[in-house]
Amino acid sequence: MDRPTPRTIELPTALRRRVFVTGATGYLGRALVPELLARGHAVRSLMRSTARSSLPGAVELAEGDALDAATFARHARGFDTLVQLVGAPKPAPWKGAEFRRVDRASALASLEVALGAGVAHYVYLSVAQPAPVMRAYLAVRAECEARIAASGIAATFVRPWYVIGPGHRWPLVLAPLYAVLECVPATRASALRLGLVRLDQVVDALVAAVEHPPRGVRVVETAELRAGSP
């Protein structure tokens, strides 16, 4: 389902965060940022250019290159949470070089910035794993998860496989097949791990991650996304 217009919610002061978001104008970012603002969080978005933006006016804009930590390191100071959403658009098996150039570089640049700026919590949009396809994509995400975990920063890894939403609905034709595979003991675990999730479910998980940071590393898998209880 499409996400409805966020309702303004008065959160307790203790739950309000200062959130630095990379990839805010992407598929997930455009849904996440209004939700964070409606819940009273302060949001700053990294942009290639702050001259024009499709984001709500309440968002602070910071100009920089998501692939180069030096261009935005100063903008993350004073923020307690960094949400990393940057990635190559429309992932496909033949985009291995792009995954390394964009997904890997941006995640590691954001990690460097978070550590240098004293950010307490790193929220990383990853991908369900293991999986029998998209090996280059999974390898990059797994490497980034390992680097983040080894850094010692508190981190949440949100791991959807395919997120259903506006312009991203074609996998719905596979829903009957998923239903069958989830009922077969030999394929149930894989079908659940690589199952379809809705855009609103992933946004809810990201919001919950922002508001409830872990002490160490927390992984939110597809089953938790679908259950609404990350």
C-alpha positions as CSV (number, residue, x, y, z in Angstrom):
1,M,0.0,0.0,0.0
2,D,1.1,3.6,-0.5
3,R,1.9,5.5,2.7
4,P,-0.7,8.0,3.8
5,T,0.2,11.5,4.7
6,P,2.0,11.4,8.0
7,R,0.1,12.7,11.1
8,T,1.8,15.0,13.5
9,I,2.6,13.2,16.7
10,E,3.9,14.7,19.9
11,L,6.8,12.4,20.9
12,P,8.3,12.6,24.4
13,T,11.5,14.7,24.3
14,A,13.6,11.7,25.1
15,L,12.6,10.0,21.9
16,R,13.2,13.0,19.6
17,R,16.4,12.7,17.5
18,R,18.6,14.8,15.3
19,V,18.8,12.7,12.2
20,F,21.2,13.1,9.3
21,V,19.9,11.3,6.2
22,T,21.8,10.4,3.0
23,G,19.6,9.4,0.1
24,A,16.6,11.4,1.3
25,T,15.3,12.1,-2.2
26,G,15.3,8.4,-3.2
27,Y,12.4,5.9,-3.1
28,L,12.6,5.2,0.6
29,G,13.9,8.6,1.6
30,R,11.0,10.5,0.2
31,A,8.7,8.4,2.4
32,L,10.9,8.4,5.5
33,V,11.7,12.1,5.9
34,P,8.1,13.4,6.2
35,E,7.4,10.7,8.8
36,L,10.4,11.7,10.9
37,L,9.4,15.4,10.7
38,A,5.8,14.6,11.6
39,R,7.1,12.8,14.8
40,G,9.1,15.8,15.9
41,H,12.6,14.8,14.8
42,A,15.0,17.3,13.4
43,V,16.2,16.1,9.9
44,R,19.1,17.3,7.8
45,S,19.5,15.8,4.3
46,L,22.7,15.5,2.3
47,M,22.2,16.8,-1.2
48,R,24.4,17.3,-4.3
49,S,22.9,20.7,-4.6
50,T,20.7,22.6,-2.1
51,A,19.4,24.9,-4.8
52,R,16.4,22.7,-5.5
53,S,14.8,20.1,-3.4
54,S,11.6,17.9,-3.5
55,L,11.8,17.5,0.3
56,P,9.6,19.3,2.9
57,G,10.6,22.8,3.8
58,A,11.3,21.8,7.4
59,V,14.3,19.7,6.3
60,E,17.7,21.3,6.7
61,L,19.8,20.8,3.5
62,A,23.5,20.1,3.5
63,E,25.4,20.2,0.2
64,G,28.0,17.4,-0.4
65,D,28.9,14.3,-2.3
66,A,27.7,11.1,-0.6
67,L,30.7,9.2,-2.0
68,D,33.3,11.6,-0.4
69,A,33.3,11.9,3.3
70,A,35.4,15.1,3.3
71,T,32.6,17.0,1.5
72,F,30.0,16.5,4.3
73,A,31.9,15.6,7.5
74,R,31.2,19.0,9.1
75,H,27.4,18.8,8.3
76,A,26.9,15.7,10.6
77,R,28.3,17.3,13.7
78,G,25.7,17.6,16.5
79,F,23.5,14.8,15.1
80,D,22.9,11.6,17.1
81,T,21.6,9.4,14.3
82,L,22.8,8.8,10.7
83,V,20.5,7.0,8.2
84,Q,22.3,5.6,5.2
85,L,19.9,5.1,2.2
86,V,22.2,5.8,-0.8
87,G,22.4,3.1,-3.4
88,A,22.5,2.4,-7.1
89,P,18.9,2.8,-8.5
90,K,17.1,-0.3,-9.7
91,P,19.6,-3.0,-8.6
92,A,20.3,-5.6,-11.2
93,P,22.9,-8.5,-11.4
94,W,25.0,-6.7,-14.1
95,K,25.5,-3.6,-11.9
96,G,28.4,-5.0,-9.9
97,A,30.8,-2.1,-10.6
98,E,28.1,0.4,-9.8
99,F,27.4,-1.3,-6.5
100,R,31.0,-0.9,-5.5
101,R,31.2,2.7,-6.8
102,V,28.0,3.9,-5.2
103,D,26.7,1.6,-2.5
104,R,30.0,0.6,-1.0
105,A,31.6,4.0,-1.3
106,S,28.7,5.9,0.2
107,A,28.2,3.5,3.1
108,L,31.8,3.7,4.1
109,A,32.0,7.4,3.6
110,S,28.9,7.9,5.8
111,L,30.5,5.6,8.4
112,E,33.7,7.6,8.4
113,V,31.6,10.8,8.9
114,A,29.5,9.3,11.7
115,L,32.5,8.2,13.6
116,G,34.3,11.5,13.2
117,A,31.3,13.5,14.1
118,G,30.4,11.5,17.2
119,V,27.1,10.2,15.8
120,A,25.8,7.6,18.3
121,H,23.7,5.4,16.0
122,Y,24.2,4.3,12.4
123,V,21.0,3.0,10.6
124,Y,21.9,1.1,7.4
125,L,19.4,0.1,4.8
126,S,20.9,-3.3,3.8
127,V,19.4,-6.3,2.0
128,A,18.1,-9.8,3.0
129,Q,20.9,-12.3,3.0
130,P,21.9,-14.9,2.0
131,A,20.2,-15.2,-1.4
132,P,20.9,-17.2,-4.5
133,V,20.9,-14.2,-6.8
134,M,22.4,-10.7,-6.9
135,R,25.7,-11.9,-5.6
136,A,27.6,-8.7,-6.2
137,Y,24.9,-6.6,-4.5
138,L,24.8,-8.9,-1.5
139,A,28.6,-9.0,-1.3
140,V,28.8,-5.2,-1.1
141,R,26.1,-4.9,1.5
142,A,27.6,-7.7,3.6
143,E,31.0,-6.1,3.5
144,C,29.5,-2.8,4.6
145,E,27.7,-4.4,7.4
146,A,30.9,-6.1,8.6
147,R,32.8,-2.8,8.5
148,I,30.1,-1.0,10.4
149,A,29.9,-3.7,13.1
150,A,33.7,-3.7,13.5
151,S,33.8,0.0,14.0
152,G,32.1,-0.2,17.4
153,I,29.3,2.2,16.6
154,A,25.7,1.3,17.6
155,A,24.0,0.2,14.4
156,T,20.7,-1.1,13.0
157,F,20.7,-3.1,9.8
158,V,17.3,-3.1,8.1
159,R,17.2,-6.0,5.6
160,P,14.3,-6.0,3.1
161,W,14.6,-7.9,-0.2
162,Y,12.1,-6.2,-2.4
163,V,10.0,-3.2,-1.2
164,I,6.6,-2.9,-2.8
165,G,5.4,0.7,-3.4
166,P,4.7,3.3,-6.1
167,G,6.5,2.3,-9.3
168,H,7.8,-0.9,-7.7
169,R,4.8,-3.3,-7.9
170,W,5.7,-5.9,-10.5
171,P,6.8,-8.6,-8.0
172,L,3.2,-8.7,-6.7
173,V,2.6,-11.2,-9.5
174,L,4.9,-13.6,-7.5
175,A,2.8,-13.3,-4.4
176,P,0.9,-16.6,-5.0
177,L,4.3,-18.4,-5.5
178,Y,5.7,-17.0,-2.3
179,A,2.6,-18.2,-0.4
180,V,3.2,-21.7,-1.7
181,L,6.9,-21.7,-0.9
182,E,6.2,-20.4,2.6
183,C,4.1,-23.5,3.3
184,V,6.7,-26.0,2.2
185,P,9.2,-26.8,5.0
186,A,12.2,-27.1,2.7
187,T,11.6,-23.6,1.2
188,R,9.9,-21.8,4.1
189,A,12.9,-20.1,5.6
190,S,14.2,-18.8,2.2
191,A,10.7,-17.6,1.1
192,L,10.3,-15.7,4.4
193,R,13.7,-14.2,4.3
194,L,13.4,-13.1,0.6
195,G,9.7,-12.2,0.9
196,L,8.0,-9.0,-0.3
197,V,7.5,-6.1,2.1
198,R,5.6,-2.9,1.7
199,L,7.1,0.6,1.7
200,D,5.2,1.6,4.8
201,Q,6.5,-1.4,6.7
202,V,10.1,-0.5,5.9
203,V,9.5,3.1,6.8
204,D,8.0,2.0,10.1
205,A,11.1,-0.1,10.8
206,L,13.4,2.8,10.0
207,V,11.5,5.2,12.3
208,A,11.5,2.6,15.1
209,A,15.2,2.2,14.7
210,V,15.8,5.9,14.9
211,E,13.7,6.2,18.1
212,H,15.0,3.1,19.8
213,P,18.8,2.8,19.2
214,P,20.4,-0.5,20.2
215,R,23.4,-0.8,22.5
216,G,25.3,-2.9,19.9
217,V,24.2,-4.1,16.5
218,R,20.6,-5.0,15.7
219,V,19.4,-6.7,12.5
220,V,15.8,-6.3,11.3
221,E,14.9,-9.1,8.9
222,T,12.0,-9.4,6.5
223,A,9.8,-11.4,8.9
224,E,10.0,-8.6,11.5
225,L,9.3,-5.9,8.8
226,R,6.2,-7.8,7.8
227,A,5.1,-8.3,11.4
228,G,5.5,-4.7,12.2
229,S,7.6,-5.4,15.2
230,P,11.3,-4.6,14.5
